[in-house]
């Protein structure tokens, strides 16, 4: 059924609106063709059918292109999501690796600090040990010096003792000679006794004088003496006591003349006995 000119005009107007609706989706060349078709449809009654057919074809083409665009957009969206997910997973893995690395660094740092403290403590202990060794070395040197000093003193003491023994032997010979002289001519007896008190220890000599008192020739007058460690004579006592005995002892120590000392003691005993 053929449309009237009014219906054709309405269709043309509707077609024009549809054309304007898809105006921004149509390429410039197609848009030019569409305008010409609109202009033609105003004068040609059959052009409306052709225009509608062309518009439907353009619409289907645009829908197809739009579908392809949507498919491409969907693929791009999926690809973008996959990329974002992959990037996120990579970042998370990198973050986890960084956390593990940071924890490892912190652990290593703590180990280094502990080892540093331990090393300082060991250095302090080593310093104390070295100081102790040095002190012991100094003590060792002091002990060696003391031992050497004791050895020298012992050697000197040994030499001194040997010299004193020799001197004592010489004195003993002199005493033996004096004993013979005094015993034979002056009636003097020499006795050896052992000192038992704390003050007097060791062997002592007692000189027993007789023929002192004219009224009693057998009466004994005794003086006891010894020899000190340094070889000097030491008068212990006299019986009866002589007031001048300390002075005679000093004279004996100064002169070391025992016979003169015994002669002086005898004189003092005789003087005391005759008073």
C-alpha positions as CSV (number, residue, x, y, z in Angstrom):
1,X,0.0,0.0,0.0
2,X,1.4,3.4,-1.1
3,X,1.7,6.1,1.6
4,X,0.3,9.5,1.1
5,X,2.5,12.5,0.8
6,X,1.7,13.5,4.4
7,X,2.8,10.0,5.7
8,X,5.8,10.2,3.5
9,X,6.6,13.6,5.0
10,X,6.2,12.2,8.5
11,X,8.3,9.2,7.6
12,X,10.9,11.6,6.2
13,X,10.8,13.6,9.4
14,X,11.1,10.5,11.5
15,X,13.9,9.3,9.4
16,X,15.6,12.6,9.8
17,X,15.3,12.4,13.6
18,X,16.7,8.9,13.4
19,X,19.5,10.2,11.2
20,X,20.2,12.9,13.7
21,X,20.2,10.4,16.6
22,X,22.9,8.4,14.9
23,X,24.6,11.5,13.6
24,X,27.6,11.2,16.0
25,X,28.0,7.4,15.1
26,X,28.1,7.8,11.3
27,X,31.2,8.5,9.4
28,X,31.3,11.8,7.5
29,X,31.0,10.2,4.1
30,X,28.0,8.2,5.2
31,X,26.5,11.3,6.8
32,X,26.7,13.1,3.5
33,X,25.0,10.3,1.7
34,X,22.3,10.2,4.4
35,X,21.6,13.9,4.0
36,X,21.3,13.5,0.3
37,X,18.9,10.7,0.7
38,X,16.8,12.8,3.1
39,X,16.7,15.6,0.5
40,X,15.8,13.1,-2.2
41,X,13.1,11.5,-0.1
42,X,11.3,14.8,0.1
43,X,10.6,14.6,-3.7
44,X,10.8,10.8,-4.3
45,X,8.1,8.7,-2.6
46,X,10.2,5.5,-2.9
47,X,13.2,7.0,-1.4
48,X,11.8,6.6,2.1
49,X,11.9,2.8,1.8
50,X,15.4,2.9,0.5
51,X,16.4,5.4,3.2
52,X,14.9,3.2,5.9
53,X,16.6,0.1,4.4
54,X,19.9,2.1,4.3
55,X,19.4,3.3,7.9
56,X,18.7,-0.3,9.1
57,X,21.7,-1.5,7.3
58,X,23.8,1.3,8.9
59,X,22.2,0.6,12.2
60,X,23.0,-3.1,12.0
61,X,26.5,-2.2,10.9
62,X,26.9,0.2,13.8
63,X,25.5,-2.4,16.2
64,X,28.0,-4.9,14.8
65,X,30.8,-2.4,15.2
66,X,29.5,-1.6,18.7
67,X,29.4,-5.3,19.5
68,X,32.9,-5.7,18.3
69,X,33.9,-2.6,20.3
70,X,32.2,-4.0,23.4
71,X,33.9,-7.4,22.8
72,X,37.3,-5.6,22.4
73,X,36.5,-3.5,25.5
74,X,35.6,-6.7,27.4
75,X,38.8,-8.4,26.3
76,X,40.7,-5.2,27.2
77,X,39.0,-5.1,30.6
78,X,39.7,-8.8,31.3
79,X,43.3,-8.3,30.1
80,X,43.5,-5.2,32.3
81,X,42.1,-7.1,35.3
82,X,44.6,-9.9,34.7
83,X,47.4,-7.4,34.4
84,X,46.3,-5.6,37.6
85,X,45.9,-8.9,39.4
86,X,49.3,-10.1,38.2
87,X,50.8,-6.7,39.1
88,X,49.1,-6.9,42.5
89,X,50.3,-10.5,43.1
90,X,53.8,-9.4,42.1
91,X,53.7,-6.4,44.4
92,X,52.4,-8.5,47.3
93,X,55.1,-11.1,46.6
94,X,57.7,-8.3,46.4
95,X,56.3,-6.8,49.6
96,X,56.5,-10.2,51.3
97,X,60.0,-10.7,50.1
98,X,60.9,-7.2,51.3
99,X,59.5,-8.0,54.7
100,X,61.4,-11.2,54.8
101,X,64.5,-9.4,53.7
102,X,63.9,-6.7,56.3
103,X,63.4,-9.3,59.0
104,X,66.6,-11.1,57.9
105,X,68.5,-7.7,58.0
106,X,67.1,-7.1,61.5
107,X,68.1,-10.6,62.7
108,X,71.5,-10.1,61.2
109,X,71.8,-6.7,62.9
110,X,70.8,-8.2,66.2
111,X,73.3,-11.0,65.7
112,X,76.0,-8.5,64.9
113,X,75.1,-6.4,68.0
114,X,75.2,-9.6,70.2
115,X,78.5,-10.6,68.7
116,X,79.9,-7.1,69.1
117,X,78.9,-7.2,72.8
118,X,80.4,-10.7,73.1
119,X,83.6,-9.5,71.4
120,X,83.9,-6.5,73.7
121,X,83.5,-8.8,76.7
122,X,86.1,-11.2,75.3
123,X,88.4,-8.3,74.7
124,X,87.9,-7.1,78.3
125,X,88.5,-10.7,79.6
126,X,91.6,-10.9,77.4
127,X,92.8,-7.6,78.8
128,X,92.3,-8.8,82.3
129,X,94.1,-12.1,81.6
130,X,97.0,-10.2,80.0
131,X,97.1,-7.8,83.0
132,X,97.1,-10.8,85.4
133,X,99.8,-12.4,83.4
134,X,101.9,-9.2,83.5
135,X,101.4,-9.0,87.2
136,X,102.4,-12.6,87.6
137,X,105.4,-12.0,85.5
138,X,106.3,-9.0,87.7
139,X,105.8,-11.2,90.8
140,X,107.9,-13.9,89.2
141,X,110.7,-11.4,88.6
142,X,110.4,-10.2,92.2
143,X,110.5,-13.8,93.4
144,X,113.5,-14.6,91.2
145,X,115.2,-11.5,92.6
146,X,114.4,-12.5,96.1
147,X,115.6,-16.0,95.5
148,X,118.9,-14.6,94.0
149,X,119.2,-12.3,97.0
150,X,118.5,-15.2,99.4
151,X,121.1,-17.3,97.6
152,X,123.7,-14.4,97.9
153,X,122.8,-14.0,101.5
154,X,123.0,-17.7,102.1
155,X,126.3,-17.8,100.4
156,X,127.5,-14.9,102.5
157,X,126.1,-16.5,105.6
158,X,127.7,-19.8,104.7
159,X,131.0,-18.0,104.2
160,X,130.5,-16.1,107.4
161,X,129.7,-19.4,109.3
162,X,132.7,-21.1,107.8
163,X,134.9,-18.1,108.8
164,X,133.4,-18.1,112.3
165,X,133.9,-21.8,112.6
166,X,137.5,-21.3,111.6
167,X,137.8,-18.4,114.1
168,X,136.1,-20.5,116.8
169,X,138.5,-23.4,116.1
170,X,141.3,-20.9,116.5
171,X,139.8,-19.6,119.7
172,X,139.3,-23.1,120.9
173,X,142.9,-23.9,120.3
174,X,143.8,-20.7,122.2
175,X,141.5,-21.7,125.0
176,X,143.0,-25.1,125.2
177,X,146.4,-23.6,125.4
178,X,145.1,-21.1,128.0
179,X,143.5,-23.9,129.9
180,X,146.7,-25.8,130.2
181,X,148.5,-22.6,131.3
182,X,145.8,-21.6,133.8
183,X,145.0,-25.1,135.0
184,X,148.7,-25.9,135.6
185,X,149.9,-22.6,137.0
186,X,146.8,-20.8,138.4
187,X,144.5,-23.7,139.4
188,X,141.8,-22.8,136.8
189,X,139.3,-25.4,135.4
190,X,137.3,-24.9,132.2
191,X,133.9,-26.6,131.9
192,X,131.5,-26.9,129.0
193,X,127.8,-26.5,129.8
194,X,124.6,-26.3,127.8
195,X,122.4,-23.2,128.2
196,X,118.7,-24.1,128.8
197,X,117.1,-20.7,129.3
198,X,115.5,-18.6,126.6
199,X,118.2,-15.9,127.1
200,X,121.1,-18.3,127.1
201,X,121.2,-21.2,124.6
202,X,123.9,-23.4,123.1
203,X,127.2,-24.5,124.6
204,X,128.7,-22.2,127.2
205,X,132.1,-22.2,128.9
206,X,132.6,-21.9,132.7
207,X,135.9,-20.8,134.0
208,X,136.4,-22.1,137.5
209,X,139.1,-20.3,139.4
210,X,140.7,-21.8,142.6
211,X,143.5,-20.8,144.9
212,X,141.8,-17.4,145.2
213,X,140.9,-17.3,148.9
214,X,144.0,-18.0,151.1
215,X,141.8,-19.3,153.9
216,X,140.1,-21.8,151.5
217,X,142.2,-22.7,148.4
218,X,139.6,-25.1,147.0
219,X,136.8,-22.5,147.0
220,X,135.5,-22.1,143.4
221,X,135.1,-18.6,141.7
222,X,133.2,-19.0,138.5
223,X,132.6,-16.8,135.4
224,X,130.3,-18.1,132.6
225,X,130.6,-16.9,129.0
226,X,129.6,-17.8,125.4
227,X,130.1,-16.7,121.9
228,X,127.5,-14.8,119.9
229,X,126.5,-15.5,116.3
230,X,128.8,-12.7,115.1
231,X,131.7,-14.3,116.9
232,X,131.9,-11.8,119.8
233,X,132.3,-13.0,123.4
234,X,129.3,-12.7,125.7
235,X,129.7,-12.8,129.5
236,X,126.7,-14.6,131.0
237,X,127.4,-14.4,134.8
238,X,129.9,-14.6,137.5
239,X,129.8,-16.3,141.0
240,X,130.3,-14.4,143.1
241,X,129.1,-11.4,141.2
242,X,131.5,-8.8,140.1
243,X,130.4,-5.2,139.7
244,X,133.1,-4.5,137.2
245,X,132.1,-7.4,135.0
246,X,130.3,-5.3,132.3
247,X,133.4,-3.1,131.9
248,X,135.6,-6.2,131.6
249,X,133.2,-7.5,129.0
250,X,133.4,-4.4,126.9
251,X,137.2,-4.4,127.1
252,X,137.1,-8.1,126.0
253,X,134.9,-7.3,123.0
254,X,137.2,-4.4,122.0
255,X,140.5,-6.2,122.3
256,X,139.4,-9.8,121.8
257,X,142.1,-10.8,124.2
258,X,140.7,-13.6,126.3
259,X,143.8,-14.4,128.4
260,X,144.0,-10.8,129.5
261,X,140.3,-10.9,130.4
262,X,140.7,-14.0,132.5
263,X,143.7,-12.5,134.2
264,X,141.7,-9.4,135.1
265,X,138.7,-11.5,136.3
266,X,141.1,-13.5,138.5
267,X,142.5,-10.3,139.9
268,X,139.0,-9.0,140.7
269,X,138.1,-12.3,142.4
270,X,141.3,-12.1,144.5
271,X,140.6,-8.5,145.4
272,X,137.0,-9.3,146.4
273,X,138.1,-12.3,148.4
274,X,140.7,-10.3,150.4
275,X,138.3,-7.5,151.3
